[in-house]
Amino acid sequence: MNLRRKFFDKTPKQTYIHYEEERGAQKIAAALKALCNAEAHKDVVVLCIGTDRSTGDSLGPITGSLLVEKSPRHLHVYGTLEKPVHAVNLESSLDQIHTTHDNPWIVAVDACLGRQASVGHASVGLGPIRPGAGVQKTLPEVGHAHINGIVNVSGFMEFFVLQNTRLFTVMQLSRCIASGIVLWDRGITKGSPGRKLQTLNMRNVASPPDCNIHSKVDE
């Protein structure tokens, strides 16, 4: 989970789509197409960040699982409910991605907190996100582009806000985001169709020997 980047610095224009919005998935697909010329990149990775141990922070792995079910042809999906990518294994997961793929172009998907009026929106934009910033964790920036699912309100006791976020909101956002990514994938035309879907093999990712309370949200 990350805080909205406006708390840190100025960024290029974002595209905001509410999960109830008509043709919301098509708008997400169009935003991604505008940000990334996927045909020009050998490997495009969708990195879905979060944990199913916190309702609000489960948007990433739920989105990843929905994507895997659709078997995208041109995208490599990392981070699912079965094999989540979170604070404990994010750095080792990034190492594996860069070892496996040749200069990959990464779209990071994560939950975030924002203003009340923004809850239920997906924010698509250029540049990385800062996972863990919303709960005072220091993790590497991730992604050439990002999709933030705004799941609840920021400002006070973010850890508990995430724990008490409605699963309905998370599910609706995840479905909208996954549908948009699938539509984007279907619009990609590459010379070698039928690329094999790759998901992260967590057995090859080392975990630290113990996890303290600072990492508890993302274990």
Buried (B, 14 or more C-beta within 10 A) or exposed (E): BBBBBEEEEEBEEBBBBBBEBEEBBBBBBBBBBEBBEBEEBEBBBBBBBBBBBBBBBBBBBBBBBBBBEBEBBBBBBBBBBEBBBBBBBBEBBBEBBEEBBEEBBBBBBBBBBBEEEBBBBBBBBBBBBBBBBBBEBEBEEBBBBBBBBBBBBBEEEBBEBBBEBBEEBBBBBBBBBBBBBBBBBEEBEBEEEEBEBBBBEBEEBEEEEEEEEEBBBBB
